[in-house]
Amino acid sequence: MRRKLAAGNWKMNGLGADLAELERLAAAPAPAQTGRLICPPATLISRATLIAGDIAIGGQDCHAAQSGAHTGDISAEMLADCGASAVIVGHSERRADHGETDATIAAKAKAAWDEGLLAVICIGESLAQRDAGETLDLIAAQLAGSLPDNATGANTVVAYEPIWAIGTGLVPTLEQIAQAHDFIRETLTARFGGEGHAFRLLYGGSVKPDNAADIFSVANVDGALVGGASLKADDFQAIIDALDAA
Ligand code: PGA
């Protein structure tokens, strides 16, 4: 059985005062079947870990190198040193804003594992790619390029996030989500054998309290990576509750 995961990505949002939202989440009873992860901006990680209780805290990116002349970047070791236990790599906003390639992302995932961090590796197609019928080919290529060979269900979570659904309020149909997640599962089992069943597959893109239960009813959806709706404790808690009940 894969343990479900509700992951929140605060992106470039959150000042010290916003840790009150995390404090409220941490005060709620721990869900029975669902792990919780919040990835605040790097500036808040240390403080977040002090109040998070059994909510895991993660980074939103790490550099592939352990240290060195990389102004403004953060290493996986630094995240671990702050108390983080996970890191998102290859988010589409990083791929777009910082020109990250699948090879860069695979190197970051390895750097994360070297420090004992869970790597949340993001993949997903643009609207143009979907319209051109390229979604599954793109997913296959991103999985092949972004997941190193020694990925396991214990060190890696895969987040499927169609770019056109991120922050837009647009959500794929349940059939489209099922098709992508089933394909990801098949691709992982073809490559990793039985271990392919151990990877948690998160859906991401405009997950909200009012669509969460439907999305979590889809096979091979083991949780969500949530942006906007993770910023408010009430919204994220509703999503956690829907996932735990699914
Ligand atoms: P969203 O973002 O929930 O605001 O659409 C999801 C993500 O980018 O991880």
Residues whose N, C-alpha, C, O or C-beta is under 5 A from the ligand:
A	BS01	PGA	N9 A165 I166 G167 T168 G204 G205 S206 V207 L225 V226 G227 G228 A229
